[in-house]
Amino acid sequence: MDVLMKKKDRTSCVYCGSKTNITSDHIPPKCLFRERKGLQLITVPACDKCNNSYKKDDEYFRIYASADISRNEQGDRLWYEKVMGSTFRRSPKLRKNIISSISEDIKIANGAVLKRKKLNLDAPRINNVLIRIVKGLYWYHYNKCLPSNILFEVYQNPPIDDESKSILLRTKFCTIGNEEFKYRYRRRNDDNLASIWGLSFFMGAHFLVFTKLCGLNLREKIKAFQFDSCKKEH
């Protein structure tokens, strides 16, 4: 039976398990989307304490994701309207700190020197948002919460060979908004807590998040999902 057809338990926080002061949290954060009519976002049950504690990190993540040079039109408009037009105006100190964190990434390819501006922000804060998104999506798709002792590993724009990429491309693909957020996911048949999540923001900032699989390198993690069936999971 499709798990989305079952009545979901919205009485417990998907992040800490608390049953007190339950509210709704948007996954991914609502601040990543420009407000418009007809926008449908995923909501998950979250206690008031957890929900409020994430607000600053969500705004911080918005800066990081929408600043990517490869961002699409939605990311571009969010950057100028919300980051430049709101966040930086409200907090000049934050703007100064962000600017100071920009460095020049220099790569040499076929004898040519390639220069690109790189934004170096607080990785733990970025990872906290990504892990929270995965916790919410796991509950949404599988109707259960990840336990508190689950392990997460986060990779940004990881190098993936053609074989590994083909495995990811066979996984389910979902889109929220107008390509503000896309994601693919897969769970192992022999271990329901082991999963892989490919997250993409504004078609520019890409991440892989693994749960449970520890002690393996990136290639081994991805190849571990080859035996998993390609059936659709909702």
QUICOR-V207985 format. One line per field, one symbol per residue. ss: DSSP state (H for helix, E for strand, C for the rest). phi: phi as a letter, one per 40 degrees, with the letter a starting at -180 (. if undefined). burial: # if it has 9 or more other C-alpha atoms within 8 Angstrom, else .. A space follows every 50 residues. Layout:
ss->???
phi->???
burial->???
This chain:
ss->CCHHHCCCCCCCCCCCCCCCCEEEEEECCHHHCCCCCCCCCEEEEEEHHH HHHCHHHHHHHHHHHHCCCCCCHHHHHHHHHHHHHHHHHHCHHHHHHHHH CEEEEEEEECCEEEEEEEECCCHHHHHHHHHHHHHHHHHHHHCCCCCCCC CEEEEECCCCCHHHHHHHHCCEEEEECCCCEEEEEEECCCCCCCEEEEEE ECCCEEEEEEECCCCCCHHHHHHCCCCCCCCCCC
phi->.ccccccccbcbcccbgcbbfcbbbcbcdcccbccacgcbbcbbcacdcc dcccdccccccdcccccdccdcccccccdccbcccbdcccbdccdccccc ccbbcbbbbfgccbbacbcbbcddcccdccccccdccccccbfacccccc bbbbbbfccbccccccccccccbbbbgcgcababaabcccacccabbbbb bfgbcbabbbbgcbgbcdccccccccccccccbb
burial->..##.......####...#..#######...#........#..#####.# #..#..############..##.###.###########......#..#.. ##................#.....###################.##...# .#.#.........##.##..##..###.##########....######## #############.......###.#.........
